[in-house]
Amino acid sequence: MTRLKGFDLVALGFMTFALFLGAGNIIFPPSAGLAAGEHIWQAAAGFLLTGVGLPLLTVVALARVGGGMDRLTAPLGRFAGTLLAIAVYLAIGPLFATPRTAVVSFEMGIAPFTGDSGTPLLIYTLLFFAAVLVLVLNPGRLVENVGKIITPVLLLSLILLGGAALFLPAGEIGVSAESYRSAPMLKGFLEGYLTMDTLGALVFGIVIATAIRDHGVTDAALVTRYSMIAGVIAAVGLSAVYLALFYLGATSQGIAADAQNGVQVLTTYVQHTFGTTGSLLLAAVITLACLTTAVGLTAACGEFFSNLLPVSYRSVVITFSLFSLLVANQGLTQLISVSVPVLVGLYPLAIVLVALSLADRLWRSPARVMMPVMAVTLVFGFVDGMAAAGFGDAVPAFFGELPLAGQSMGWLLPALITLMLAAAADRLLAAPARA
């Protein structure tokens, strides 16, 4: 029986960490920390729940069922499960997350030196997605290419940046913005949506499992165990990065009080602390982080759609890379404005799916519980997404009166009520006959 050696297991964990650490993971914590001010630790705790806790639970849930999202959604039925999977893969793939990795790395690492006009962006994204293609066309070497080569360089850069944030802060922790004063932990929880890590985890589960099997591990229990270990390593690394970046933002109000996003917070801090040398360091960190995430997303989409459709893995990754290239050249502002409503609608489905999957042994029939709860979550999540997109006037007033509706979590109470009713019905009905 083949087992992973210690160094290979650490490399697997590093690969998982690098797959998650992308554009959103670096630009959103500083802006959240800047706004949280003296409530930094409550906000950070909420952010870690959605930015670290939920992705880790998702990796665990996928590992329990064998690494594929199709198995996780099996109780929903083939049609509904496939539709949900397609929506998730497209959202974290060519429509939003993958293009965002390219445009964010450009705006943070390259634009300060070249300007942000269309030509430099086009040249950069061409080179960026060319590098992505080189890596994803050799999926069997993801651990070697990402875990053993790129990630150590990325970790060194992040250690330097995080160390500077802790030992060379730009000032004292500032005051909280109005949005963080009443419920900082809930606000941080919602900010964690923007990392897209829970949706990413639904995709990366198969990448992690495939990387393990490519090393000759065939025992299902070992694949599950190694996936969980990789998830824990990634969670520890992500937590350290998030906390350091939160602190960086919270102590930068004196130099970046007018910053509108995390890009401006980071670039201002780095220029203040290190000058041009620091800007070059930031360019390296962002480019490497975004490249590894783009590789993982593109490879996962290639695996999924080549199994779903009669097309080859190579054709899928080339097509999606070209499409991502086109979307990236539309600019960051438009990408974020379109993605936020989609995330508000999709994230509740992902949260409920993972939670119910982890508790599947409590039900006599997982389908009897998951299908109604997911259906209700879909309806109310869609309404929250409509409101986040600016179409609140088109939503019936009833939805806006639900608890937490103003925080884009109006789905929570209806989902919990449906869960209680479905669980009670599941206990009253006989267990389904086994085929």
RODO-2510 file (C-alpha; in nm, 4 decimals, decimal comma):
residues 435
     n   res          X          Y          Z
     1     m     0,0000     0,0000     0,0000
     2     t     0,1457     0,3332    -0,1082
     3     r     0,1678     0,6054     0,1558
     4     l     0,2817     0,9653     0,1303
     5     k     0,6102     1,0485     0,2976
     6     g     0,6382     1,3408     0,5356
     7     f     0,7851     1,5804     0,2805
     8     d     0,5228     1,4879     0,0203
     9     l     0,2454     1,5392     0,2757
    10     v     0,3776     1,8837     0,3666
    11     a     0,4031     1,9658    -0,0035
    12     l     0,0409     1,8575    -0,0457
    13     g    -0,0594     2,0920     0,2361
    14     f     0,1412     2,3736     0,0795
    15     m    -0,0261     2,3088    -0,2545
    16     t    -0,3693     2,3275    -0,0891
    17     f    -0,2738     2,6505     0,0877
    18     a    -0,1499     2,8010    -0,2383
    19     l    -0,4641     2,6980    -0,4263
    20     f    -0,6797     2,8883    -0,1777
    21     l    -0,4554     3,1916    -0,1424
    22     g    -0,5613     3,4125    -0,4307
    23     a    -0,6660     3,7661    -0,5073
    24     g    -0,9555     3,7949    -0,2630
    25     n    -0,7581     3,6429     0,0227
    26     i    -0,5049     3,9245     0,0069
    27     i    -0,7109     4,2308    -0,0842
    28     f    -1,0187     4,1886     0,1400
    29     p    -0,8640     4,1364     0,4901
    30     p    -0,6751     4,4711     0,4883
    31     s    -0,9836     4,6672     0,3874
    32     a    -1,1912     4,4842     0,6497
    33     g    -0,9258     4,5517     0,9147
    34     l    -0,9121     4,9196     0,8173
    35     a    -1,2885     4,9523     0,8631
    36     a    -1,3084     4,7330     1,1757
    37     g    -1,0643     4,9446     1,3774
    38     e    -1,0879     4,8679     1,7487
    39     h    -1,3301     4,5840     1,6725
    40     i    -1,0601     4,4111     1,4669
    41     w    -1,0569     4,0826     1,6570
    42     q    -1,4347     4,0320     1,6555
    43     a    -1,4445     4,1105     1,2839
    44     a    -1,1453     3,8853     1,2190
    45     a    -1,3150     3,5995     1,4055
    46     g    -1,6212     3,6293     1,1828
    47     f    -1,4017     3,6512     0,8741
    48     l    -1,2120     3,3367     0,9762
    49     l    -1,5399     3,1443     1,0041
    50     t    -1,6221     3,1949     0,6366
    51     g    -1,2668     3,2440     0,5105
    52     v    -1,1093     2,9434     0,6877
    53     g    -1,3633     2,7395     0,8856
    54     l    -1,6162     2,6792     0,6094
    55     p    -1,3535     2,5924     0,3448
    56     l    -1,1899     2,3465     0,5864
    57     l    -1,5259     2,1829     0,6605
    58     t    -1,5903     2,1658     0,2871
    59     v    -1,2600     1,9863     0,2265
    60     v    -1,3491     1,7438     0,5062
    61     a    -1,6986     1,6858     0,3635
    62     l    -1,5570     1,6187     0,0180
    63     a    -1,2892     1,3905     0,1569
    64     r    -1,5563     1,1842     0,3361
    65     v    -1,7412     1,1179     0,0109
    66     g    -1,4357     1,0621    -0,2052
    67     g    -1,3353     1,4098    -0,3228
    68     g    -1,5985     1,4894    -0,5860
    69     m    -1,8772     1,7467    -0,5663
    70     d    -2,1058     1,5104    -0,7571
    71     r    -2,1040     1,2741    -0,4593
    72     l    -2,1699     1,5588    -0,2193
    73     t    -2,4791     1,6618    -0,4163
    74     a    -2,6010     1,3052    -0,4830
    75     p    -2,8980     1,3310    -0,2371
    76     l    -3,0314     1,6249    -0,4413
    77     g    -3,0691     1,4106    -0,7512
    78     r    -2,8551     1,4098    -1,0613
    79     f    -3,0238     1,7042    -1,2351
    80     a    -3,0292     1,9459    -0,9397
    81     g    -2,6810     1,8426    -0,8293
    82     t    -2,5385     1,8955    -1,1761
    83     l    -2,6983     2,2405    -1,2076
    84     l    -2,5551     2,3476    -0,8714
    85     a    -2,2133     2,2133    -0,9639
    86     i    -2,2167     2,3959    -1,2987
    87     a    -2,3115     2,7231    -1,1257
    88     v    -2,0313     2,6860    -0,8711
    89     y    -1,7671     2,5884    -1,1264
    90     l    -1,8560     2,8742    -1,3598
    91     a    -1,8646     3,1290    -1,0754
    92     i    -1,5261     3,0379    -0,9333
    93     g    -1,3931     2,9624    -1,2807
    94     p    -1,4097     3,1650    -1,6008
    95     l    -1,6918     3,4039    -1,5037
    96     f    -1,5499     3,5643    -1,1882
    97     a    -1,2716     3,4171    -0,9756
    98     t    -1,0208     3,3136    -1,2421
    99     p    -1,0316     3,6463    -1,4317
   100     r    -1,0096     3,8262    -1,0954
   101     t    -0,6799     3,6565    -1,0170
   102     a    -0,5279     3,8083    -1,3295
   103     v    -0,6684     4,1597    -1,3047
   104     v    -0,6020     4,1970    -0,9298
   105     s    -0,2430     4,0791    -0,9637
   106     f    -0,2007     4,3285    -1,2470
   107     e    -0,3487     4,6242    -1,0604
   108     m    -0,1544     4,5566    -0,7408
   109     g     0,1751     4,4325    -0,8746
   110     i     0,2212     4,5709    -1,2244
   111     a     0,0022     4,8792    -1,2736
   112     p     0,2040     5,0932    -1,0260
   113     f     0,4966     5,0628    -1,2667
   114     t     0,3211     5,0543    -1,6061
   115     g    -0,0048     5,2404    -1,5523
   116     d    -0,3486     5,0791    -1,5744
   117     s    -0,4294     5,1415    -1,9400
   118     g    -0,5647     4,8683    -2,1638
   119     t    -0,2411     4,7727    -2,3414
   120     p    -0,0329     4,6799    -2,0317
   121     l    -0,3302     4,4845    -1,8944
   122     l    -0,3676     4,2918    -2,2193
   123     i     0,0033     4,2078    -2,2356
   124     y     0,0100     4,1011    -1,8709
   125     t    -0,3018     3,8837    -1,8929
   126     l    -0,1671     3,7152    -2,2065
   127     l     0,1500     3,6188    -2,0183
   128     f    -0,0457     3,5282    -1,7053
   129     f    -0,2815     3,2842    -1,8747
   130     a     0,0006     3,1416    -2,0853
   131     a     0,1728     3,0474    -1,7574
   132     v    -0,1547     2,9040    -1,6258
   133     l    -0,1895     2,6847    -1,9344
   134     v     0,1651     2,5510    -1,9019
   135     l     0,0891     2,4359    -1,5476
   136     v    -0,2661     2,3023    -1,5940
   137     l    -0,1772     2,0991    -1,9025
   138     n     0,0385     1,8884    -1,6692
   139     p    -0,2100     1,8230    -1,3842
   140     g    -0,0220     1,5202    -1,2585
   141     r     0,2662     1,7478    -1,1552
   142     l     0,0596     2,0015    -0,9599
   143     v     0,2183     1,9044    -0,6283
   144     e     0,5697     1,9403    -0,7718
   145     n     0,5001     2,2619    -0,9621
   146     v     0,2907     2,4357    -0,6983
   147     g     0,3572     2,2666    -0,3656
   148     k     0,7340     2,2259    -0,3923
   149     i     0,8439     2,5196    -0,6095
   150     i     0,6002     2,8122    -0,6185
   151     t     0,4561     2,7905    -0,2669
   152     p     0,7882     2,8135    -0,0744
   153     v     0,8666     3,1358    -0,2627
   154     l     0,5169     3,2624    -0,1902
   155     l     0,5482     3,1713     0,1782
   156     l     0,8774     3,3566     0,2122
   157     s     0,7240     3,6699     0,0621
   158     l     0,4199     3,6447     0,2877
   159     i     0,6360     3,5951     0,5972
   160     l     0,8217     3,9153     0,5160
   161     l     0,4992     4,1083     0,4558
   162     g     0,3240     3,9640     0,7612
   163     g     0,6285     4,0217     0,9807
   164     a     0,6417     4,3837     0,8705
   165     a     0,2723     4,4282     0,9506
   166     l     0,3257     4,2958     1,3038
   167     f     0,6612     4,4523     1,3919
   168     l     0,6540     4,7666     1,1753
   169     p     0,2914     4,8857     1,1955
   170     a     0,2130     5,2174     1,0322
   171     g     0,0386     5,3393     1,3479
   172     e    -0,2034     5,2507     1,6254
   173     i    -0,5273     5,0590     1,5751
   174     g    -0,7834     5,3106     1,4501
   175     v    -1,1534     5,3661     1,5089
   176     s    -1,4303     5,1486     1,3679
   177     a    -1,6403     5,2463     1,0708
   178     e    -2,0157     5,2688     1,1268
   179     s    -2,0793     4,9350     0,9523
   180     y    -1,8635     4,7509     1,2103
   181     r    -1,9932     4,9105     1,5310
   182     s    -2,3179     4,7190     1,5898
   183     a    -2,2248     4,3635     1,4870
   184     p    -1,8555     4,3420     1,3911
   185     m    -1,8422     3,9625     1,3945
   186     l    -2,1414     3,9288     1,1604
   187     k    -1,9964     4,1948     0,9314
   188     g    -1,6661     4,0061     0,9230
   189     f    -1,8551     3,6834     0,8522
   190     l    -2,0169     3,8394     0,5454
   191     e    -1,6876     3,9904     0,4292
   192     g    -1,5476     3,6377     0,4247
   193     y    -1,7888     3,5562     0,1414
   194     l    -1,5778     3,7713    -0,0884
   195     t    -1,2794     3,5366    -0,0668
   196     m    -1,4963     3,2751    -0,2446
   197     d    -1,3018     3,0079    -0,0557
   198     t    -1,6001     2,7896     0,0335
   199     l    -1,7040     2,7765    -0,3309
   200     g    -1,3393     2,7207    -0,4194
   201     a    -1,3187     2,4331    -0,1727
   202     l    -1,6067     2,2585    -0,3500
   203     v    -1,3874     2,2660    -0,6600
   204     f    -1,0459     2,2054    -0,5030
   205     g    -1,1569     1,8871    -0,3294
   206     i    -1,1210     1,6888    -0,6498
   207     v    -0,7862     1,8561    -0,7274
   208     i    -0,6478     1,7537    -0,3879
   209     a    -0,7791     1,3978    -0,4168
   210     t    -0,6421     1,3656    -0,7715
   211     a    -0,2998     1,4907    -0,6628
   212     i    -0,2930     1,2267    -0,3878
   213     r    -0,3940     0,9472    -0,6252
   214     d    -0,1356     1,0632    -0,8799
   215     h     0,1258     0,9727    -0,6184
   216     g     0,0068     0,6131    -0,6165
   217     v    -0,2235     0,6268    -0,3131
   218     t    -0,5250     0,4075    -0,3938
   219     d    -0,6672     0,3333    -0,0485
   220     a    -0,9838     0,5446    -0,0029
   221     a    -0,9285     0,5880     0,3706
   222     l    -0,5781     0,7222     0,3111
   223     v    -0,7021     0,9627     0,0428
   224     t    -0,9565     1,0954     0,2928
   225     r    -0,6996     1,1212     0,5695
   226     y    -0,4407     1,2992     0,3552
   227     s    -0,7048     1,5403     0,2213
   228     m    -0,7991     1,6360     0,5756
   229     i    -0,4367     1,6865     0,6759
   230     a    -0,3805     1,9054     0,3699
   231     g    -0,6907     2,1068     0,4631
   232     v    -0,5651     2,1630     0,8178
   233     i    -0,2232     2,2786     0,6933
   234     a    -0,3925     2,5196     0,4537
   235     a    -0,6278     2,6459     0,7279
   236     v    -0,3399     2,7248     0,9638
   237     g    -0,1552     2,9124     0,6899
   238     l    -0,4623     3,1079     0,5803
   239     s    -0,5464     3,2043     0,9399
   240     a    -0,1987     3,3462     0,9927
   241     v    -0,2157     3,5444     0,6678
   242     y    -0,5633     3,6829     0,7424
   243     l    -0,4796     3,7910     1,0962
   244     a    -0,1608     3,9659     0,9847
   245     l    -0,3436     4,1477     0,7037
   246     f    -0,6302     4,2454     0,9344
   247     y    -0,3767     4,3991     1,1723
   248     l    -0,2026     4,5723     0,8832
   249     g    -0,5301     4,7331     0,7810
   250     a    -0,6378     4,8275     1,1331
   251     t    -0,3060     5,0061     1,1995
   252     s    -0,2982     5,1874     0,8642
   253     q    -0,5736     5,4430     0,9165
   254     g    -0,3141     5,7149     0,9615
   255     i    -0,1724     5,6623     0,6121
   256     a    -0,4652     5,5072     0,4231
   257     a    -0,7767     5,6534     0,5828
   258     d    -0,9256     5,7384     0,2435
   259     a    -0,8504     5,4012     0,0834
   260     q    -1,1507     5,2572    -0,0975
   261     n    -1,0322     4,8946    -0,1118
   262     g    -0,7661     4,6532     0,0022
   263     v    -0,5511     4,7214    -0,3020
   264     q    -0,5018     5,0816    -0,1934
   265     v    -0,4443     4,9847     0,1711
   266     l    -0,1718     4,7357     0,0839
   267     t     0,0058     4,9474    -0,1743
   268     t     0,0016     5,2506     0,0568
   269     y     0,1407     5,0527     0,3492
   270     v     0,4101     4,8832     0,1457
   271     q     0,5217     5,2079    -0,0169
   272     h     0,5233     5,3774     0,3247
   273     t     0,7256     5,1026     0,4912
   274     f     0,9561     4,9719     0,2183
   275     g     0,9401     5,2148    -0,0734
   276     t     0,9974     5,0791    -0,4228
   277     t     1,1618     4,7617    -0,2906
   278     g     0,8463     4,6820    -0,1008
   279     s     0,6338     4,7440    -0,4076
   280     l     0,8405     4,4860    -0,5946
   281     l     0,7907     4,2422    -0,3066
   282     l     0,4165     4,3026    -0,3183
   283     a     0,4160     4,2432    -0,6925
   284     a     0,5849     3,9047    -0,6371
   285     v     0,3432     3,8038    -0,3589
   286     i     0,0298     3,8962    -0,5512
   287     t     0,1428     3,7456    -0,8809
   288     l     0,2423     3,4125    -0,7249
   289     a    -0,0706     3,3917    -0,5084
   290     c    -0,3019     3,4668    -0,7972
   291     l    -0,1178     3,2371    -1,0377
   292     t    -0,1466     2,9347    -0,8092
   293     t    -0,5170     2,9966    -0,7526
   294     a    -0,5816     3,0395    -1,1255
   295     v    -0,4008     2,7103    -1,1890
   296     g    -0,6146     2,5254    -0,9344
   297     l    -0,9418     2,6743    -1,0585
   298     t    -0,8668     2,6078    -1,4244
   299     a    -0,7494     2,2516    -1,3593
   300     a    -1,0590     2,1766    -1,1522
   301     c    -1,2918     2,3178    -1,4178
   302     g    -1,1089     2,1125    -1,6782
   303     e    -1,1591     1,7927    -1,4788
   304     f    -1,5265     1,8646    -1,4137
   305     f    -1,6419     1,9710    -1,7596
   306     s    -1,4356     1,7091    -1,9442
   307     n    -1,6180     1,4439    -1,7387
   308     l    -1,9555     1,6126    -1,7827
   309     l    -1,9328     1,6843    -2,1574
   310     p    -1,7856     1,4933    -2,4531
   311     v    -1,4814     1,7216    -2,4710
   312     s    -1,1219     1,6702    -2,3669
   313     y    -0,9555     1,8188    -2,0586
   314     r    -0,7127     2,0016    -2,2866
   315     s    -0,9938     2,1639    -2,4864
   316     v    -1,1742     2,2784    -2,1714
   317     v    -0,8724     2,4418    -2,0066
   318     i    -0,7680     2,6166    -2,3276
   319     t    -1,1228     2,7467    -2,3881
   320     f    -1,1693     2,8607    -2,0293
   321     s    -0,8277     3,0280    -2,0212
   322     l    -0,9120     3,2253    -2,3354
   323     f    -1,2541     3,3205    -2,1953
   324     s    -1,0966     3,4249    -1,8637
   325     l    -0,8491     3,6370    -2,0588
   326     l    -1,1367     3,8227    -2,2268
   327     v    -1,3271     3,8755    -1,9012
   328     a    -1,0162     3,9954    -1,7165
   329     n    -0,9698     4,2737    -1,9692
   330     q    -1,3083     4,4209    -1,8711
   331     g    -1,1551     4,5564    -1,5494
   332     l    -1,1713     4,4869    -1,1757
   333     t    -1,4558     4,7244    -1,0847
   334     q    -1,7035     4,5592    -1,3172
   335     l    -1,5966     4,2120    -1,2075
   336     i    -1,6545     4,2856    -0,8382
   337     s    -1,9863     4,4638    -0,8950
   338     v    -2,1249     4,1650    -1,0844
   339     s    -1,9792     3,8958    -0,8590
   340     v    -2,1108     4,0219    -0,5232
   341     p    -2,4831     3,9476    -0,5934
   342     v    -2,3906     3,6069    -0,7338
   343     l    -2,1905     3,5234    -0,4211
   344     v    -2,4737     3,6373    -0,1940
   345     g    -2,7031     3,3969    -0,3785
   346     l    -2,4647     3,1021    -0,4091
   347     y    -2,2909     3,1058    -0,0711
   348     p    -2,5977     3,0063     0,1346
   349     l    -2,6419     2,7001    -0,0886
   350     a    -2,2786     2,6024    -0,0356
   351     i    -2,3011     2,6537     0,3416
   352     v    -2,6191     2,4473     0,3746
   353     l    -2,4886     2,1741     0,1428
   354     v    -2,1696     2,1278     0,3446
   355     a    -2,3452     2,1444     0,6831
   356     l    -2,6089     1,8874     0,5876
   357     s    -2,3510     1,6612     0,4243
   358     l    -2,1432     1,6515     0,7412
   359     a    -2,4568     1,5611     0,9383
   360     d    -2,5842     1,3015     0,6881
   361     r    -2,5599     1,0172     0,9389
   362     l    -2,8319     1,1850     1,1469
   363     w    -3,0935     1,1329     0,8776
   364     r    -3,2689     0,8147     0,7744
   365     s    -3,2881     0,9549     0,4221
   366     p    -3,0464     1,2431     0,3446
   367     a    -3,2516     1,3271     0,0348
   368     r    -3,5679     1,3872     0,2419
   369     v    -3,3827     1,6484     0,4467
   370     m    -3,1461     1,8040     0,1951
   371     m    -3,3868     1,8601    -0,0915
   372     p    -3,6442     2,0798     0,0885
   373     v    -3,3813     2,2716     0,2869
   374     m    -3,1736     2,3397    -0,0245
   375     a    -3,4868     2,4422    -0,2178
   376     v    -3,5873     2,6978     0,0465
   377     t    -3,2298     2,8241     0,0708
   378     l    -3,2214     2,8668    -0,3061
   379     v    -3,5360     3,0841    -0,3057
   380     f    -3,4333     3,3078    -0,0170
   381     g    -3,0692     3,3215    -0,1287
   382     f    -3,1854     3,4334    -0,4723
   383     v    -3,3898     3,7104    -0,3093
   384     d    -3,0859     3,8247    -0,1081
   385     g    -2,8845     3,8243    -0,4289
   386     m    -3,1486     4,0380    -0,6008
   387     a    -3,1337     4,2881    -0,3168
   388     a    -2,7529     4,2950    -0,3269
   389     a    -2,7705     4,3618    -0,7019
   390     g    -2,9798     4,6729    -0,6406
   391     f    -3,3171     4,5253    -0,7289
   392     g    -3,4579     4,5423    -0,3774
   393     d    -3,7661     4,7298    -0,4963
   394     a    -3,8674     4,4272    -0,7020
   395     v    -3,8583     4,2006    -0,3949
   396     p    -4,1816     4,1619    -0,1911
   397     a    -4,1693     4,3523     0,1391
   398     f    -4,2051     4,0267     0,3355
   399     f    -3,8513     3,9200     0,2483
   400     g    -3,7046     4,2458     0,3739
   401     e    -3,8701     4,2003     0,7139
   402     l    -3,6972     3,8696     0,7869
   403     p    -3,4289     3,8654     1,0605
   404     l    -3,0842     3,9521     0,9183
   405     a    -3,2316     4,0383     0,5776
   406     g    -3,0489     4,3713     0,5901
   407     q    -2,7219     4,1794     0,6230
   408     s    -2,7952     3,9534     0,3218
   409     m    -2,8736     3,6596     0,5501
   410     g    -3,2512     3,6529     0,5254
   411     w    -3,2202     3,2893     0,4153
   412     l    -3,0982     3,1680     0,7545
   413     l    -3,4247     3,1533     0,9545
   414     p    -3,6345     2,9960     0,6744
   415     a    -3,3610     2,7362     0,6179
   416     l    -3,3462     2,6487     0,9901
   417     i    -3,7264     2,6174     1,0140
   418     t    -3,7335     2,3966     0,7053
   419     l    -3,4516     2,1855     0,8494
   420     m    -3,6443     2,1237     1,1724
   421     l    -3,9600     2,0273     0,9833
   422     a    -3,7725     1,8046     0,7373
   423     a    -3,5764     1,6347     1,0157
   424     a    -3,8982     1,5672     1,2080
   425     a    -4,0648     1,4227     0,8977
   426     d    -3,7564     1,2107     0,8312
   427     r    -3,7850     1,0583     1,1798
   428     l    -4,1562     0,9872     1,1412
   429     l    -4,1215     0,8177     0,8021
   430     a    -3,9683     0,4774     0,7507
   431     a    -3,6138     0,4452     0,6285
   432     p    -3,6009     0,4030     0,2493
   433     a    -3,5415     0,0532     0,1202
   434     r    -3,1864    -0,0150     0,0102
   435     a    -3,1353    -0,1032    -0,3545
***
